[in-house]
Amino acid sequence: MLDKGRYDESKPLDMHNLQFDLAAAKLDLEPWIADKIKHPRRELTVTFPLRRDDGSIQRLTGYRVQHNTLRGPGKGGIRFHPQVDLDEVRALAGWMTWKCAVVDIPFGGAKGGVTCDPGEMTLAEKERLTRRYIWEISPIIGPEQDIPAPDVNTDPQVMAWIVDTYSVFKGHTCNSVVTGKPLSIGGSLGRLKATSTGCVYVLQEAAKHLGLSLEGGSAVVQGLGNVGYHAAELLHDAGVRIVGLSNVQGGVYNPKGMDPRAVKEHFDKTGYLPDYPEADEIGNAELLELPCDALIPAALEGQINLANAKRIQARIIVEGANGPTSPLADDLLKERGVFVVPDILANAGGVTVSYFEWVQNLQKLFWTEDDVNHRLRDIMVRAFGEVLAIAQREDETMRTAAYMLAIGRVAEAKRVRGIFP
Ligand code: NAD
C-alpha cells in the first residue's frame, strides 16, 4: 500500500510521481523498467541575458526536459510563466509521455519553460526572449528529436519565431521543428482549437456513459486562454449553458448562461474580465465550487485539492489543464461520485493534432479541417473507450486506468528495445 502522505500535493512533480506509482503498482512491471520510465531521460537548464526595451539587461533561466523518447521524438509545449521551475517542467514533461501513449501516437514526452513574467513584457521583448531561449536549447530539439508546441503564454506567433530562429541556424526552412504554427508557415487546420475540441469529444463520451444529456446542461470553465476560451465557445455552440468563466483576475457567474465571445470581447476591450456587466463577479475558488454538469479547469496545476474537493458540485470534470487535480483530491471525488476525465486523456487533442501537423509537414500535404476533426474524434473516442474499459475492469479511477494504459505501452517499448550497450 502506498503511503500517500509522503507526497506533497501542492508540488506538480510529487503529483506526477504519485500518479505514476499508483498505476505502476497495478501492473506487473519489471522493477528496472518502472524505475527507468518514471524519471526524465535528459534535462537541459540554460541561463541567458534578455535586453529589455529600456536598455537594461535581465538574466533569465529556461529549461527543456525530455522525459521519455522510447516511442518517438520528444513532444511538449513551452511555457513562459513566473512559476516555472525545473521540477514543474519535469512533471509537465512526464505528463506528455503518458498523454502521447494514452492516445497511442508515436511521440515521447518533453516540456520546456522560461521563468519570466510575460505580462510585464512588450512584444519585442517576448520575441527576443523566445529567439534566445530557442538558440540555447537548439542542440537538443529538432523534427526527429524533440518538437515544441504552445503552452501557457505561448501562441502561434511564438511558434513562428521558433521556426524562424531554428531555420536560420539550419540554413533552410524547417517548419516541422514545432507545431501550433500559423497556417501561413505550415500550421494545421483545427490545431488552434484542437485541445478544446478533444475536451468536448471526451465530455460527450463521459456524458453518454453516465446517461446525461449535455444539451441544455451547464458548464463552468476556469481559464479563458487558448484551451478554456475555445472549450467554452464550442460548448456554448453545442447548446450548453456556460454559467461560470474566469481568468487569473477572477471570474463571472450567470446561472442563465453567458456567451463566451461576449465575455472575451469585454476582456479584450477593457483588459478586465470580472466586471463583465451581464454576470455577477465571483472569485476563482468559488467558481470551481459552482453547481454545474461539467467543470473544465483550463488554467494551472493544483486547483482542485484536499481543501476544496469536498465542495465540488460538478457531475463531470474534464481536465483541460495539466495537473489541475491533486491525487489526494481524486480519492474524495471518486467517493463523491464525480466522474473525472484525467488530463492525460482529456487534453490530448492538442498533441494529437500537433502530430497531424507534423505528419502533414513531413509529407508536404494539407488536410481539410473536417479531415483533421474526424481523425481527432476517432482517436479521442477510442482512447476514452480503452481507458473506461480498464477503469471498469479494475474498479479504478479513470486517471489510474489512463496511467495503466500509458505506462503499459511505454514499458513494452522499453522491454523490446532493451538496454544499450
Ligand atoms: P493560456 O496562456 O492561453 O491561458 C491560460 C489562462 O488561464 C488565462 O486566461 C489566464 O488568465 C488563466 N489563469 C492563469 N492563472 C490562473 C489562475 N490562478 N486562476 C484562474 N485562471 C488563471 O494557456 P493555455 O494554452 O490555454 O493552457 C492552459 C492549460 O492547458 C495549461 O495547464 C496547459 O498546460 C494546458 N494545455 C494546453 C494545451 C494547448 O494546446 N495550449 C494543450 C494541452 C494542455
Residues whose N, C-alpha, C, O or C-beta is under 5 A from the ligand:
A	BS01	NAD	P150 D151 V152 N153 T195 G223 L224 G225 N226 V227 G228 S246 N247 V248 N284 A298 A299 L300 G320 A321 N322 N347 G350
